[in-house]
Amino acid sequence: MELGLKRFTGKVSDNDLRLLRTFATVVKHGGFVAAESELQIGLPSISRYIKDLEIRLGARLCERGRRGFTLTAEGARVHEACEKLFDELDLFESRVRDIHASPAGAIRIGMVDALVGDPNFRLPEVFDGYKAAYPNVHFNISTTTSNLIEQAVIENNLDIGVVFDRRPMDQLRYHFLYEEISFLYCSEDHPAWRLRQHDDRVCADDIASYDFVGYPFEHEMERLGVSGLLKRTATVTHMESIAMMIASGRYLGFLTEHQVAAMGGGKRFHKIAPEAFSYASKISVITRQGQTPPLVAAFIEQVEAARARVN
């Protein structure tokens, strides 16, 4: 007695796929003999596979014998289902190949502010090259201070950081970008500039009594060489805030030349004793130590390539 399709549970195994592909190939060629060449197996094996499939599905799929090869009604339905199944599998394989050819995902980047105006800043071309290679990657970019960026990268809340390289941390890997120079500035209305008008030599004692605007970290003051000299009476976390306080005519603060140029320069910002009060900052891209995700590693490759072009 021939059994119906109800015996089949609907769960397709790897062996089922092999049997179904054999069946589909036999149907395509119109018989066992014609399918032998494509399948690269002998007639006994083909016959056994078709029989195993019929037992698995609980239905006779084809008539074979002296009258030739013909599908049963059940066989025609199974063959139609096979074609749809293999079309879906081909689509799946194509989509997986696309993932590897053009991977998608998101990269979280934290950056300090006021870098883009620097002619040595290479990240715009890094983004250009990266986006050309990985068009499906989405960037989430935030701006904050170096210490918060470092902590976020360590805690895996950011994938990449662009920071002032303050001190090496064991949990981070550093990729040097370039170095920028900052100078001590005041505005035209500040007493230090009026003093400069009358005497070319402005020494540390001359400016020690003036208010200074800067970052909240004491080690930054030490690195600048102004710890115990300039009294910080205004604390900020962004470069634009430093510029604003300097422009008020009440404060001294450190800015880079490209930042001053971007803000119009002119009468609002003047260097004070640049030979004595200037410092270099290393700008670095940071990632976590350990295994680097492929999308992040590809970004770092673009960073290294951009730096190599400059050097």
C-alpha positions as YAML, in Angstrom:
chain: A
units: angstrom
residues:
- id: 1
  name: MET
  ca: [0.00, 0.00, 0.00]
- id: 2
  name: GLU
  ca: [1.38, 3.42, -1.01]
- id: 3
  name: LEU
  ca: [1.68, 5.90, 1.84]
- id: 4
  name: GLY
  ca: [0.88, 9.61, 1.66]
- id: 5
  name: LEU
  ca: [3.08, 12.61, 2.33]
- id: 6
  name: LYS
  ca: [1.82, 12.89, 5.91]
- id: 7
  name: ARG
  ca: [4.68, 10.65, 7.06]
- id: 8
  name: PHE
  ca: [7.21, 13.38, 6.28]
- id: 9
  name: THR
  ca: [7.71, 15.68, 9.27]
- id: 10
  name: GLY
  ca: [8.86, 18.68, 7.21]
- id: 11
  name: LYS
  ca: [12.32, 18.81, 8.75]
- id: 12
  name: VAL
  ca: [14.91, 18.69, 5.98]
- id: 13
  name: SER
  ca: [18.29, 17.18, 6.78]
- id: 14
  name: ASP
  ca: [21.55, 17.39, 4.82]
- id: 15
  name: ASN
  ca: [20.88, 13.89, 3.51]
- id: 16
  name: ASP
  ca: [17.39, 14.94, 2.40]
- id: 17
  name: LEU
  ca: [18.94, 17.77, 0.38]
- id: 18
  name: ARG
  ca: [21.29, 15.32, -1.31]
- id: 19
  name: LEU
  ca: [18.39, 13.04, -2.22]
- id: 20
  name: LEU
  ca: [16.25, 15.93, -3.43]
- id: 21
  name: ARG
  ca: [19.05, 17.27, -5.63]
- id: 22
  name: THR
  ca: [19.45, 13.82, -7.16]
- id: 23
  name: PHE
  ca: [15.71, 13.67, -7.83]
- id: 24
  name: ALA
  ca: [15.68, 17.17, -9.36]
- id: 25
  name: THR
  ca: [18.61, 16.29, -11.63]
- id: 26
  name: VAL
  ca: [16.89, 13.10, -12.81]
- id: 27
  name: VAL
  ca: [13.72, 15.06, -13.61]
- id: 28
  name: LYS
  ca: [15.75, 17.73, -15.46]
- id: 29
  name: HIS
  ca: [17.36, 15.11, -17.70]
- id: 30
  name: GLY
  ca: [14.21, 13.01, -18.07]
- id: 31
  name: GLY
  ca: [15.60, 9.79, -16.67]
- id: 32
  name: PHE
  ca: [18.27, 7.98, -14.70]
- id: 33
  name: VAL
  ca: [20.65, 7.28, -17.57]
- id: 34
  name: ALA
  ca: [20.68, 10.86, -18.85]
- id: 35
  name: ALA
  ca: [21.32, 12.20, -15.33]
- id: 36
  name: GLU
  ca: [24.24, 9.84, -14.70]
- id: 37
  name: SER
  ca: [26.84, 12.11, -16.29]
- id: 38
  name: GLU
  ca: [25.92, 15.24, -14.30]
- id: 39
  name: LEU
  ca: [25.53, 13.39, -11.00]
- id: 40
  name: GLN
  ca: [28.82, 11.49, -11.47]
- id: 41
  name: ILE
  ca: [27.40, 8.40, -9.79]
- id: 42
  name: GLY
  ca: [26.32, 5.05, -11.20]
- id: 43
  name: LEU
  ca: [22.78, 3.94, -12.04]
- id: 44
  name: PRO
  ca: [22.47, 1.65, -8.98]
- id: 45
  name: SER
  ca: [23.29, 4.59, -6.71]
- id: 46
  name: ILE
  ca: [20.80, 6.87, -8.47]
- id: 47
  name: SER
  ca: [18.10, 4.24, -8.19]
- id: 48
  name: ARG
  ca: [18.85, 3.73, -4.52]
- id: 49
  name: TYR
  ca: [18.73, 7.50, -3.80]
- id: 50
  name: ILE
  ca: [15.35, 7.86, -5.48]
- id: 51
  name: LYS
  ca: [14.01, 4.86, -3.57]
- id: 52
  name: ASP
  ca: [15.34, 6.27, -0.29]
- id: 53
  name: LEU
  ca: [13.65, 9.58, -1.05]
- id: 54
  name: GLU
  ca: [10.33, 7.86, -1.77]
- id: 55
  name: ILE
  ca: [10.57, 6.01, 1.53]
- id: 56
  name: ARG
  ca: [11.49, 9.25, 3.32]
- id: 57
  name: LEU
  ca: [8.53, 11.12, 1.85]
- id: 58
  name: GLY
  ca: [6.12, 8.17, 1.93]
- id: 59
  name: ALA
  ca: [5.07, 8.44, -1.73]
- id: 60
  name: ARG
  ca: [6.07, 7.06, -5.12]
- id: 61
  name: LEU
  ca: [7.62, 9.91, -7.10]
- id: 62
  name: CYS
  ca: [8.17, 8.46, -10.56]
- id: 63
  name: GLU
  ca: [7.52, 5.55, -12.85]
- id: 64
  name: ARG
  ca: [10.60, 4.04, -14.40]
- id: 65
  name: GLY
  ca: [10.88, 1.06, -16.66]
- id: 66
  name: ARG
  ca: [10.51, 0.04, -20.29]
- id: 67
  name: ARG
  ca: [7.93, 2.76, -20.90]
- id: 68
  name: GLY
  ca: [10.41, 5.40, -19.83]
- id: 69
  name: PHE
  ca: [10.56, 7.87, -16.98]
- id: 70
  name: THR
  ca: [7.43, 9.75, -15.87]
- id: 71
  name: LEU
  ca: [6.51, 11.64, -12.74]
- id: 72
  name: THR
  ca: [3.58, 10.65, -10.59]
- id: 73
  name: ALA
  ca: [1.22, 13.37, -9.36]
- id: 74
  name: GLU
  ca: [3.01, 13.35, -6.03]
- id: 75
  name: GLY
  ca: [6.36, 13.46, -7.81]
- id: 76
  name: ALA
  ca: [5.31, 16.52, -9.78]
- id: 77
  name: ARG
  ca: [4.35, 18.31, -6.57]
- id: 78
  name: VAL
  ca: [7.61, 17.34, -4.88]
- id: 79
  name: HIS
  ca: [9.57, 18.51, -7.92]
- id: 80
  name: GLU
  ca: [7.80, 21.87, -7.87]
- id: 81
  name: ALA
  ca: [8.61, 22.22, -4.17]
- id: 82
  name: CYS
  ca: [12.25, 21.24, -4.93]
- id: 83
  name: GLU
  ca: [12.63, 24.03, -7.46]
- id: 84
  name: LYS
  ca: [11.33, 26.61, -4.99]
- id: 85
  name: LEU
  ca: [13.56, 25.23, -2.23]
- id: 86
  name: PHE
  ca: [16.70, 25.36, -4.37]
- id: 87
  name: ASP
  ca: [15.86, 28.87, -5.58]
- id: 88
  name: GLU
  ca: [15.65, 29.98, -1.95]
- id: 89
  name: LEU
  ca: [18.93, 28.24, -1.14]
- id: 90
  name: ASP
  ca: [20.61, 29.94, -4.10]
- id: 91
  name: LEU
  ca: [19.27, 33.29, -2.88]
- id: 92
  name: PHE
  ca: [20.57, 32.57, 0.63]
- id: 93
  name: GLU
  ca: [24.03, 31.69, -0.72]
- id: 94
  name: SER
  ca: [24.07, 34.87, -2.80]
- id: 95
  name: ARG
  ca: [23.16, 37.01, 0.18]
- id: 96
  name: VAL
  ca: [25.85, 35.39, 2.33]
- id: 97
  name: ARG
  ca: [28.41, 36.03, -0.41]
- id: 98
  name: ASP
  ca: [27.26, 39.67, -0.48]
- id: 99
  name: ILE
  ca: [27.85, 39.92, 3.26]
- id: 100
  name: HIS
  ca: [31.47, 38.92, 2.78]
- id: 101
  name: ALA
  ca: [31.89, 41.03, -0.35]
- id: 102
  name: SER
  ca: [30.33, 44.14, 1.24]
- id: 103
  name: PRO
  ca: [29.91, 43.59, 4.98]
- id: 104
  name: ALA
  ca: [27.40, 45.64, 6.92]
- id: 105
  name: GLY
  ca: [27.53, 46.82, 10.49]
- id: 106
  name: ALA
  ca: [28.12, 49.84, 12.67]
- id: 107
  name: ILE
  ca: [31.28, 51.42, 14.06]
- id: 108
  name: ARG
  ca: [31.15, 53.62, 17.15]
- id: 109
  name: ILE
  ca: [33.76, 56.38, 17.17]
- id: 110
  name: GLY
  ca: [34.54, 58.95, 19.86]
- id: 111
  name: MET
  ca: [36.54, 62.05, 18.89]
- id: 112
  name: VAL
  ca: [37.93, 65.09, 20.60]
- id: 113
  name: ASP
  ca: [36.76, 68.35, 19.09]
- id: 114
  name: ALA
  ca: [38.42, 70.99, 16.91]
- id: 115
  name: LEU
  ca: [40.55, 68.67, 14.77]
- id: 116
  name: VAL
  ca: [38.98, 68.89, 11.34]
- id: 117
  name: GLY
  ca: [40.47, 72.29, 10.50]
- id: 118
  name: ASP
  ca: [44.03, 71.04, 10.89]
- id: 119
  name: PRO
  ca: [45.64, 70.43, 7.47]
- id: 120
  name: ASN
  ca: [47.49, 67.46, 8.98]
- id: 121
  name: PHE
  ca: [44.24, 65.80, 10.02]
- id: 122
  name: ARG
  ca: [43.84, 62.79, 7.68]
- id: 123
  name: LEU
  ca: [40.58, 61.24, 8.89]
- id: 124
  name: PRO
  ca: [38.36, 62.75, 6.14]
- id: 125
  name: GLU
  ca: [40.31, 60.77, 3.54]
- id: 126
  name: VAL
  ca: [40.20, 57.73, 5.84]
- id: 127
  name: PHE
  ca: [36.40, 57.90, 5.88]
- id: 128
  name: ASP
  ca: [36.38, 58.40, 2.11]
- id: 129
  name: GLY
  ca: [38.48, 55.31, 1.44]
- id: 130
  name: TYR
  ca: [36.67, 53.21, 4.02]
- id: 131
  name: LYS
  ca: [33.19, 54.11, 2.77]
- id: 132
  name: ALA
  ca: [34.23, 53.25, -0.79]
- id: 133
  name: ALA
  ca: [35.32, 49.79, 0.36]
- id: 134
  name: TYR
  ca: [32.49, 49.21, 2.87]
- id: 135
  name: PRO
  ca: [29.43, 51.16, 1.70]
- id: 136
  name: ASN
  ca: [27.04, 49.34, 4.06]
- id: 137
  name: VAL
  ca: [28.82, 50.33, 7.29]
- id: 138
  name: HIS
  ca: [27.07, 52.89, 9.50]
- id: 139
  name: PHE
  ca: [29.11, 55.29, 11.66]
- id: 140
  name: ASN
  ca: [28.01, 56.53, 15.08]
- id: 141
  name: ILE
  ca: [30.29, 59.45, 15.99]
- id: 142
  name: SER
  ca: [30.31, 61.37, 19.25]
- id: 143
  name: THR
  ca: [32.51, 64.21, 20.53]
- id: 144
  name: THR
  ca: [33.83, 64.38, 24.08]
- id: 145
  name: THR
  ca: [37.09, 64.54, 26.06]
- id: 146
  name: SER
  ca: [40.07, 62.21, 25.70]
- id: 147
  name: ASN
  ca: [39.68, 60.62, 29.13]
- id: 148
  name: LEU
  ca: [36.01, 59.76, 28.54]
- id: 149
  name: ILE
  ca: [36.80, 58.36, 25.11]
- id: 150
  name: GLU
  ca: [39.57, 56.18, 26.51]
- id: 151
  name: GLN
  ca: [37.28, 54.80, 29.20]
- id: 152
  name: ALA
  ca: [34.48, 54.14, 26.70]
- id: 153
  name: VAL
  ca: [36.85, 52.23, 24.40]
- id: 154
  name: ILE
  ca: [38.15, 50.16, 27.32]
- id: 155
  name: GLU
  ca: [34.57, 49.34, 28.40]
- id: 156
  name: ASN
  ca: [33.57, 48.44, 24.82]
- id: 157
  name: ASN
  ca: [31.10, 51.32, 24.57]
- id: 158
  name: LEU
  ca: [33.15, 52.70, 21.67]
- id: 159
  name: ASP
  ca: [35.04, 50.77, 18.99]
- id: 160
  name: ILE
  ca: [37.50, 53.52, 18.07]
- id: 161
  name: GLY
  ca: [38.70, 56.73, 19.70]
- id: 162
  name: VAL
  ca: [40.53, 59.77, 18.32]
- id: 163
  name: VAL
  ca: [42.25, 61.39, 21.27]
- id: 164
  name: PHE
  ca: [45.06, 63.56, 22.53]
- id: 165
  name: ASP
  ca: [47.67, 60.94, 23.41]
- id: 166
  name: ARG
  ca: [48.10, 61.85, 27.08]
- id: 167
  name: ARG
  ca: [49.63, 58.77, 28.65]
- id: 168
  name: PRO
  ca: [49.76, 55.14, 27.46]
- id: 169
  name: MET
  ca: [47.22, 52.76, 28.98]
- id: 170
  name: ASP
  ca: [47.80, 49.01, 28.96]
- id: 171
  name: GLN
  ca: [44.22, 48.26, 27.90]
- id: 172
  name: LEU
  ca: [44.53, 50.31, 24.70]
- id: 173
  name: ARG
  ca: [46.38, 50.06, 21.41]
- id: 174
  name: TYR
  ca: [47.61, 53.38, 19.97]
- id: 175
  name: HIS
  ca: [47.89, 54.31, 16.28]
- id: 176
  name: PHE
  ca: [49.70, 57.63, 15.97]
- id: 177
  name: LEU
  ca: [48.18, 60.10, 13.48]
- id: 178
  name: TYR
  ca: [50.11, 63.35, 13.72]
- id: 179
  name: GLU
  ca: [51.31, 66.06, 16.09]
- id: 180
  name: GLU
  ca: [49.81, 69.51, 16.53]
- id: 181
  name: ILE
  ca: [51.28, 72.59, 18.25]
- id: 182
  name: SER
  ca: [49.32, 74.80, 20.65]
- id: 183
  name: PHE
  ca: [50.27, 78.32, 21.71]
- id: 184
  name: LEU
  ca: [49.19, 80.55, 24.56]
- id: 185
  name: TYR
  ca: [46.71, 83.16, 23.34]
- id: 186
  name: CYS
  ca: [44.96, 86.24, 24.63]
- id: 187
  name: SER
  ca: [42.67, 88.76, 22.98]
- id: 188
  name: GLU
  ca: [43.50, 92.31, 21.94]
- id: 189
  name: ASP
  ca: [41.62, 93.61, 24.96]
- id: 190
  name: HIS
  ca: [43.60, 91.57, 27.46]
- id: 191
  name: PRO
  ca: [46.23, 93.33, 29.65]
- id: 192
  name: ALA
  ca: [48.87, 90.84, 28.51]
- id: 193
  name: TRP
  ca: [48.54, 92.04, 24.93]
- id: 194
  name: ARG
  ca: [48.79, 95.67, 25.95]
- id: 195
  name: LEU
  ca: [51.92, 94.76, 27.89]
- id: 196
  name: ARG
  ca: [53.25, 93.00, 24.79]
- id: 197
  name: GLN
  ca: [52.71, 96.21, 22.80]
- id: 198
  name: HIS
  ca: [55.19, 98.03, 25.03]
- id: 199
  name: ASP
  ca: [57.74, 95.27, 25.68]
- id: 200
  name: ASP
  ca: [58.69, 92.44, 23.31]
- id: 201
  name: ARG
  ca: [59.73, 90.31, 26.25]
- id: 202
  name: VAL
  ca: [56.78, 88.89, 28.15]
- id: 203
  name: CYS
  ca: [57.99, 86.55, 30.89]
- id: 204
  name: ALA
  ca: [56.24, 84.09, 33.16]
- id: 205
  name: ASP
  ca: [56.07, 86.55, 36.04]
- id: 206
  name: ASP
  ca: [54.28, 89.05, 33.83]
- id: 207
  name: ILE
  ca: [51.35, 86.75, 33.14]
- id: 208
  name: ALA
  ca: [51.23, 84.82, 36.43]
- id: 209
  name: SER
  ca: [48.51, 87.05, 37.80]
- id: 210
  name: TYR
  ca: [46.13, 86.57, 34.85]
- id: 211
  name: ASP
  ca: [43.18, 84.22, 34.75]
- id: 212
  name: PHE
  ca: [43.70, 81.07, 32.72]
- id: 213
  name: VAL
  ca: [41.08, 78.85, 31.04]
- id: 214
  name: GLY
  ca: [41.91, 75.20, 30.48]
- id: 215
  name: TYR
  ca: [41.02, 71.56, 30.87]
- id: 216
  name: PRO
  ca: [40.20, 70.05, 34.28]
- id: 217
  name: PHE
  ca: [43.17, 67.68, 34.49]
- id: 218
  name: GLU
  ca: [46.08, 68.67, 36.69]
- id: 219
  name: HIS
  ca: [48.53, 66.51, 34.74]
- id: 220
  name: GLU
  ca: [47.58, 68.53, 31.66]
- id: 221
  name: MET
  ca: [48.74, 71.66, 33.47]
- id: 222
  name: GLU
  ca: [52.01, 69.93, 34.28]
- id: 223
  name: ARG
  ca: [52.48, 68.81, 30.70]
- id: 224
  name: LEU
  ca: [51.93, 72.36, 29.47]
- id: 225
  name: GLY
  ca: [54.54, 73.65, 31.89]
- id: 226
  name: VAL
  ca: [52.09, 76.02, 33.53]
- id: 227
  name: SER
  ca: [51.26, 74.11, 36.71]
- id: 228
  name: GLY
  ca: [51.75, 76.51, 39.62]
- id: 229
  name: LEU
  ca: [52.26, 79.39, 37.19]
- id: 230
  name: LEU
  ca: [48.93, 80.12, 35.53]
- id: 231
  name: LYS
  ca: [45.93, 79.96, 37.81]
- id: 232
  name: ARG
  ca: [43.03, 78.16, 36.16]
- id: 233
  name: THR
  ca: [39.88, 80.04, 37.12]
- id: 234
  name: ALA
  ca: [37.75, 78.67, 34.30]
- id: 235
  name: THR
  ca: [37.50, 74.96, 33.48]
- id: 236
  name: VAL
  ca: [36.17, 73.67, 30.15]
- id: 237
  name: THR
  ca: [36.07, 70.40, 28.22]
- id: 238
  name: HIS
  ca: [35.97, 71.68, 24.62]
- id: 239
  name: MET
  ca: [38.28, 73.84, 22.55]
- id: 240
  name: GLU
  ca: [35.51, 76.18, 21.39]
- id: 241
  name: SER
  ca: [34.84, 77.08, 25.02]
- id: 242
  name: ILE
  ca: [38.49, 78.00, 25.48]
- id: 243
  name: ALA
  ca: [38.28, 80.28, 22.43]
- id: 244
  name: MET
  ca: [35.11, 81.89, 23.75]
- id: 245
  name: MET
  ca: [36.71, 82.67, 27.11]
- id: 246
  name: ILE
  ca: [39.85, 84.09, 25.48]
- id: 247
  name: ALA
  ca: [37.69, 86.27, 23.22]
- id: 248
  name: SER
  ca: [36.06, 87.76, 26.32]
- id: 249
  name: GLY
  ca: [39.31, 89.60, 27.02]
- id: 250
  name: ARG
  ca: [39.56, 88.16, 30.51]
- id: 251
  name: TYR
  ca: [41.45, 84.90, 30.04]
- id: 252
  name: LEU
  ca: [44.59, 83.33, 28.63]
- id: 253
  name: GLY
  ca: [44.31, 79.91, 27.03]
- id: 254
  name: PHE
  ca: [45.98, 77.47, 24.64]
- id: 255
  name: LEU
  ca: [44.80, 77.15, 21.04]
- id: 256
  name: THR
  ca: [46.28, 75.82, 17.80]
- id: 257
  name: GLU
  ca: [46.95, 78.09, 14.85]
- id: 258
  name: HIS
  ca: [44.46, 76.27, 12.64]
- id: 259
  name: GLN
  ca: [41.73, 76.76, 15.25]
- id: 260
  name: VAL
  ca: [42.47, 80.48, 15.44]
- id: 261
  name: ALA
  ca: [42.41, 80.71, 11.64]
- id: 262
  name: ALA
  ca: [39.08, 78.88, 11.50]
- id: 263
  name: MET
  ca: [37.58, 81.37, 13.97]
- id: 264
  name: GLY
  ca: [38.69, 84.41, 12.04]
- id: 265
  name: GLY
  ca: [41.84, 85.16, 14.04]
- id: 266
  name: GLY
  ca: [42.29, 88.88, 13.60]
- id: 267
  name: LYS
  ca: [42.09, 91.07, 16.67]
- id: 268
  name: ARG
  ca: [40.50, 88.49, 18.91]
- id: 269
  name: PHE
  ca: [43.47, 86.11, 19.33]
- id: 270
  name: HIS
  ca: [47.16, 86.93, 19.79]
- id: 271
  name: LYS
  ca: [50.05, 84.67, 20.79]
- id: 272
  name: ILE
  ca: [51.79, 85.41, 24.06]
- id: 273
  name: ALA
  ca: [55.51, 84.53, 24.29]
- id: 274
  name: PRO
  ca: [55.28, 81.63, 21.79]
- id: 275
  name: GLU
  ca: [58.94, 80.75, 22.33]
- id: 276
  name: ALA
  ca: [58.17, 80.06, 26.00]
- id: 277
  name: PHE
  ca: [54.54, 78.93, 26.00]
- id: 278
  name: SER
  ca: [53.81, 76.28, 23.40]
- id: 279
  name: TYR
  ca: [53.45, 72.50, 23.48]
- id: 280
  name: ALA
  ca: [53.01, 69.60, 21.08]
- id: 281
  name: SER
  ca: [50.09, 67.18, 21.29]
- id: 282
  name: LYS
  ca: [50.10, 63.73, 19.74]
- id: 283
  name: ILE
  ca: [46.81, 62.83, 18.09]
- id: 284
  name: SER
  ca: [46.22, 59.08, 18.06]
- id: 285
  name: VAL
  ca: [43.54, 56.61, 17.08]
- id: 286
  name: ILE
  ca: [42.91, 54.10, 19.86]
- id: 287
  name: THR
  ca: [41.35, 50.64, 19.96]
- id: 288
  name: ARG
  ca: [41.05, 48.00, 22.65]
- id: 289
  name: GLN
  ca: [43.85, 45.54, 23.18]
- id: 290
  name: GLY
  ca: [43.09, 41.99, 22.09]
- id: 291
  name: GLN
  ca: [41.30, 40.68, 19.03]
- id: 292
  name: THR
  ca: [40.08, 43.48, 16.77]
- id: 293
  name: PRO
  ca: [36.73, 43.05, 14.93]
- id: 294
  name: PRO
  ca: [37.17, 42.89, 11.13]
- id: 295
  name: LEU
  ca: [35.35, 46.17, 10.39]
- id: 296
  name: VAL
  ca: [37.41, 48.01, 12.99]
- id: 297
  name: ALA
  ca: [40.64, 46.41, 11.73]
- id: 298
  name: ALA
  ca: [39.81, 47.58, 8.21]
- id: 299
  name: PHE
  ca: [39.36, 51.14, 9.51]
- id: 300
  name: ILE
  ca: [42.75, 51.04, 11.21]
- id: 301
  name: GLU
  ca: [44.29, 49.82, 7.94]
- id: 302
  name: GLN
  ca: [42.90, 52.94, 6.27]
- id: 303
  name: VAL
  ca: [44.38, 55.08, 9.07]
- id: 304
  name: GLU
  ca: [47.81, 53.52, 8.64]
- id: 305
  name: ALA
  ca: [47.62, 53.95, 4.87]
- id: 306
  name: ALA
  ca: [46.70, 57.64, 5.19]
- id: 307
  name: ARG
  ca: [49.59, 58.23, 7.57]
- id: 308
  name: ALA
  ca: [52.00, 56.41, 5.23]
- id: 309
  name: ARG
  ca: [50.99, 58.72, 2.37]
- id: 310
  name: VAL
  ca: [51.98, 61.74, 4.45]
- id: 311
  name: ASN
  ca: [55.31, 60.26, 5.49]
...
